Amino acid sequence: MAFEQITHQLRTFFQTHHRGPSYSELAQLCGYASKQAAYRLAQKLIDAGLLSRDPTGRLALSPSRLGIPLCGAVQAGFPSPAEEALGDTISLDEYLIRKPQASFLLKVSGDSMIDAGIHPGDLVIVERGTTPSNGRIVLAHVDGEWTLKYYHRRGRRIELRPANPKYPVIVPTQELNLVGVIQAVIQRY
């Protein structure tokens, strides 16, 4: 089986099962009769960077090699000739998430951040442990409620500002817990 076919099979397996294959499953995916042959293939895939072993010794997929093909660049200004060339693969996890161990996803409800391009149903990647600077969008637990807002601090006063004129600025009166900073928004069109 060709390298591209193996890569395709591994991507499909991961999308279906959300884990790396066992040696038996790898043998079945690649048409091998024995686990020993799958073990030798796995070692070659580990050497090539397609697979790795997790802390328990099980096969894990290397997202940097099994991401989405990066097919070049396109200008977002005036039209220009663009060549489509397969450059590399890119893992959206690696592209969007700087600190995987400190990050999580949330699904957005409400429209208070719509002018910032965050719509109901979007996903946001929140990174814990990051100190926000003015103008960053944060996830905050303020006075018993959860919210996404722009963070602004002037001296000791903290304001959480919406990106929709229908909503008021929030100034915490009792408690404020800044849980994390929004690092990315994921939208479907």
C-alpha positions in Angstrom: 0.0 0.0 0.0 1.4 3.4 -1.0 2.3 6.0 1.6 -0.6 8.3 0.6 -3.1 5.5 1.0 -1.8 4.6 4.4 -2.0 8.3 5.4 -5.6 8.4 4.1 -6.5 5.3 6.0 -5.1 6.6 9.2 -6.9 10.0 8.8 -10.2 8.2 8.2 -9.6 5.9 11.2 -8.8 8.8 13.5 -11.9 10.8 12.3 -14.1 7.7 13.0 -12.6 6.5 16.3 -10.8 9.6 17.7 -7.8 7.5 18.6 -4.9 5.7 17.0 -5.3 2.2 15.8 -4.2 -1.0 17.6 -1.7 -3.2 15.8 -4.6 -5.6 14.8 -6.5 -2.6 13.4 -3.4 -1.3 11.6 -2.9 -4.7 10.1 -6.5 -4.8 8.9 -6.3 -1.2 7.5 -3.3 -2.0 5.5 -4.2 -5.5 4.4 -1.6 -7.3 6.4 -2.2 -10.8 7.8 -0.2 -10.5 11.0 0.3 -8.1 13.9 4.0 -8.6 13.5 3.9 -7.0 10.0 1.7 -4.2 11.4 4.3 -3.7 14.2 7.1 -3.3 11.6 4.9 -0.9 9.6 4.1 1.1 12.8 7.8 1.4 13.5 8.3 2.8 10.0 5.4 5.2 10.4 6.8 6.4 13.8 10.2 7.0 12.2 8.5 9.0 9.4 6.6 11.1 12.0 3.1 9.8 11.1 2.6 7.9 14.3 3.9 8.1 17.8 3.3 6.3 21.1 1.3 7.8 23.9 2.5 7.5 27.5 0.9 4.1 27.8 2.7 2.7 24.7 -0.3 2.7 22.4 -0.1 4.1 18.9 -1.1 7.7 18.6 -1.5 9.9 15.5 0.9 12.7 15.0 -1.5 15.6 14.2 1.2 17.7 12.5 1.5 15.1 9.8 -2.1 14.1 9.5 -3.6 17.5 9.3 -5.3 19.2 6.3 -3.3 19.8 3.1 -2.0 23.3 2.9 -2.4 24.3 -0.8 -0.7 27.6 -1.0 -1.8 31.2 -0.3 -4.4 33.5 -1.8 -4.5 37.3 -1.7 -7.6 38.7 0.1 -7.2 42.1 -1.6 -7.1 42.7 -5.3 -7.4 39.5 -7.5 -4.0 38.1 -8.5 -2.9 34.9 -10.2 -2.7 32.2 -7.5 -1.0 28.8 -8.0 -2.4 25.9 -6.2 0.5 23.8 -5.0 0.4 21.2 -2.3 2.8 22.7 0.2 2.5 20.8 3.4 -0.1 19.6 5.8 -1.3 21.7 8.6 -3.0 20.6 11.8 -5.7 23.0 12.9 -5.0 22.0 16.5 -1.3 23.1 16.2 -2.2 26.2 14.2 -5.0 27.4 16.6 -3.9 26.1 20.0 -0.7 27.4 21.6 -1.0 25.5 24.9 -3.1 22.4 24.4 -2.9 21.4 28.1 -4.4 24.8 29.1 -7.0 25.1 26.4 -10.6 24.1 25.9 -13.5 24.7 23.5 -16.8 26.4 24.3 -19.9 26.8 22.1 -21.2 30.4 22.0 -24.8 31.3 22.7 -26.1 34.9 22.5 -25.1 37.8 20.3 -23.3 40.2 22.6 -20.0 39.7 20.7 -21.5 39.7 17.2 -19.6 42.8 16.1 -16.4 41.0 17.0 -17.3 38.3 14.6 -18.4 35.8 17.3 -21.9 34.5 16.5 -24.3 32.1 18.2 -23.2 28.5 17.5 -19.5 29.4 16.9 -16.8 27.6 18.9 -14.2 29.6 20.8 -10.8 28.3 22.0 -10.2 29.5 25.5 -6.7 29.4 27.0 -6.5 29.4 30.8 -3.6 30.9 32.7 -3.1 33.8 30.3 -3.2 37.3 31.7 -5.4 39.4 29.5 -4.3 42.7 28.0 -6.7 45.5 27.2 -8.8 44.8 24.2 -8.5 41.0 24.4 -11.7 38.9 24.6 -12.0 36.9 27.8 -14.2 34.3 29.3 -15.2 35.6 32.7 -17.4 34.5 35.6 -18.7 37.9 36.9 -21.2 38.3 39.7 -22.5 34.7 39.3 -22.8 34.8 35.5 -20.6 33.5 32.6 -19.8 35.8 29.7 -17.4 36.5 26.8 -16.5 40.2 26.6 -13.7 42.6 25.7 -11.4 43.1 28.8 -10.5 46.7 29.7 -8.7 47.8 32.8 -8.1 51.4 33.9 -6.3 51.6 37.2 -8.3 49.3 39.6 -11.5 49.5 37.5 -12.2 46.6 35.2 -14.8 46.8 32.5 -16.2 43.9 30.3 -17.3 45.5 27.1 -19.7 43.8 24.6 -19.3 44.0 20.8 -23.0 44.8 20.3 -24.5 48.2 21.1 -27.7 46.4 22.5 -25.8 45.3 25.6 -24.3 47.4 28.5 -20.8 47.5 29.7 -20.3 45.2 32.7 -18.5 46.5 35.8 -18.2 43.7 38.4 -19.8 44.6 41.7 -19.1 41.5 43.8 -16.8 39.0 42.1 -14.8 38.6 38.9 -13.0 35.5 37.9 -11.1 35.7 34.6 -11.1 32.1 33.4 -9.1 32.6 30.2 -8.4 34.5 27.0 -10.1 33.7 23.7 -7.4 32.6 21.3 -9.5 31.6 18.2 -13.0 31.5 16.9 -14.2 28.6 14.7 -17.1 29.3 12.4 -19.0 27.3 9.8 -20.5 29.0 6.9 
